[in-house]
Amino acid sequence: MVGVVRGGAPDHAAALTEDDLDALIRMAISSTDAQGMQDMGRVMNDLRPQVLGWVDMGHLSKKVRAALSG
């Protein structure tokens, strides 16, 4: 499970798993038409509103970097 950075999830919301986060990253890469590291900012900007408060941004950055590099 991905670490929650503040407060906690509302009763009706499920926590994000690593698999959920990986899927969000794949969708963001696809929707921004990212081709490599030069597009990392666009991918992060696409993801930020969806995960802010739920995911440590440093962790997200590492995962996006790995996805764009591989």
C-alpha positions in Angstrom: 0.0 0.0 0.0 1.2 3.5 -0.8 1.8 5.7 2.2 -0.8 8.3 3.0 1.0 11.6 3.8 -1.7 13.4 5.8 -4.8 12.7 7.8 -5.9 9.5 6.2 -8.5 8.3 3.7 -12.1 9.3 4.2 -14.3 6.3 5.1 -15.6 6.0 1.6 -12.3 6.1 -0.2 -9.9 3.1 -0.6 -6.2 3.6 -0.2 -4.0 3.5 -3.3 -2.0 0.4 -3.8 1.3 0.2 -5.7 -0.6 -1.4 -8.5 -3.1 1.5 -8.6 -0.3 3.9 -8.6 1.5 2.1 -11.5 -1.8 2.1 -13.5 -2.2 5.9 -12.9 1.4 6.4 -14.0 0.8 4.4 -17.2 -2.4 6.4 -17.9 -0.6 9.7 -17.3 2.3 8.7 -19.6 -0.2 7.7 -22.3 -2.5 10.8 -21.9 0.5 13.2 -22.0 2.1 11.3 -24.9 5.3 11.3 -22.9 8.3 9.8 -24.7 11.1 10.1 -22.1 12.6 12.0 -19.2 12.2 15.3 -21.0 8.4 14.8 -20.4 8.6 14.0 -16.7 7.2 17.4 -15.7 4.1 16.9 -17.9 3.5 13.5 -16.4 4.0 14.7 -12.8 1.6 17.7 -13.4 -1.0 15.3 -14.8 -0.7 13.0 -11.7 -0.4 15.6 -9.0 -4.2 16.5 -8.6 -5.0 12.8 -8.5 -2.6 11.7 -5.8 -1.8 14.9 -3.8 -2.4 14.0 -0.1 -2.4 10.3 -0.8 1.1 9.6 -2.1 4.6 10.9 -1.1 5.6 13.0 -4.1 9.2 11.8 -3.8 8.0 8.2 -4.1 5.9 9.1 -7.1 8.8 10.9 -8.7 11.0 7.8 -8.5 8.3 5.6 -10.0 7.6 8.1 -12.9 11.3 8.4 -13.5 11.7 4.6 -13.7 8.7 4.2 -16.0 10.0 6.9 -18.4 13.5 5.4 -18.3 12.5 1.8 -19.0 
